[in-house]
Amino acid sequence: MAIFILENTIQKYDWGTIDAIPKLLGKKNLLNEPWAELWLGAHPKAPSVAVDIQTGTKTALDKLIATKPEAFLGKETAHNFDNSLPFLLKVLSAEKALSLQLHPSKLKAEKGYAREEFLGIPMDAAERNYKDSNHKPETVVALTRFEALCGFRPIDEIVNTIKLLMPKDWRQVAGRLADNPGKLELTVLFYTLITMQEIKKKLSFNYVKMRCRQIMDTASKNDKEYEIFAMISKLLESYPEDVGIFAPIALNLFKLKPWEAINLHSGQPHAYLKGTAVEIMANSDNVLRAGLTSKHKDASEFIASLSFESMNSKALQAEKNSDGFFVYPHEHSEYRISRMELDGQAENLHRTNSPEILLCLKGKLLLTSSSGQETAITKGKAVFITADERAYSINGKATIVRADVPL
């Protein structure tokens, strides 16, 4: 039916960088503000504006989709996701760590949202945990070197790190976990770390700072333990009295190279530390925080929603699809993310009945619809392609990210 140019919202959070997103968009950041995220999609908090190429008419994407949901989304997507675009695409750029957080499961989100609605907690209240009733699985694809904490390390590694941190008194903190290495004791340990009393917190931070320095002075920079204590030391600089600084003890440290990725599932604790990435997720804004932030924290709700499964710390690689795009594997029905290094012409003649967002990260291309409509897309520009646009071709030299729905 149509291809729309998207005008997208910039979110300016204090952990963002001042240059990465402005360079992508070709804009000047005159106030040197932190531009943290660029949102592309139809989330009601900050929907993209869809510009009709022929008439110039501008409409919020969520409202535009609501006018013809089956045409714009495809019959299957419209039916499965209540006539709404099921994914949200972001460009994220972090100068320092952002909150130790997780996203609740679908069931937890439904119950939590209903409870807070019943209690009459305003949607914009600081203490509001659940902004909607949806879950929020994510896939993060690095554009630069990207560091993140995600998912629990194997229990024996956690215990060994605590032994190194507290060689004389480690059993007071991790003895039960060492004796009974299972989810119950891991729950107790992690809850202890993120709910310390104020006086214990200050004493512990002074000791941790000193101990990190001692370990880093004697360890090789290539050692895994050196990396863990270097990260704790760095977090202490930005968040000197925040319990989230203990997160590297228990969580995997990922150092992604450009185009490597990780999948985050419901209940997985994580914190993005530094770098620029493209991130796609289910269309939700539910975040439960436990540290590394000045925003509202809810340790009890965080623990109640936490998955204590250990996670494979290997980065994901994309696999080439028949249409020339490299697709990142995952197991969720709301979204799919893929990329292409275009050099010449590529055709998508047999599209699935899915909506798409194409974002140009580098170079420029010309998109031609089945009706012959041409749309030029340059660096930082994005388009929304409706599900009933049955075919299109692209031509040029560009780096492209595609978000769509797997069918």
CORSUL-V49669 format. One record per helix or strand of 3 or more residues. SS is the DSSP state (h for helix, s for strand). FROM is the first residue (numbers start at 1). LEN is the number of residues. Records with the same first field share a line. If there is no record, write none. Layout:
SS: FROM-LEN, FROM-LEN
This chain:
s: 3-5, 9-3, 37-5, 49-4, 58-3, 87-8, 100-3, 138-5, 146-7, 251-6, 261-4, 270-13, 288-4, 336-13, 356-14, 374-5, 382-4, 392-13
h: 20-6, 61-7, 69-5, 75-6, 106-13, 155-11, 170-10, 183-12, 198-21, 224-15, 243-8, 299-6
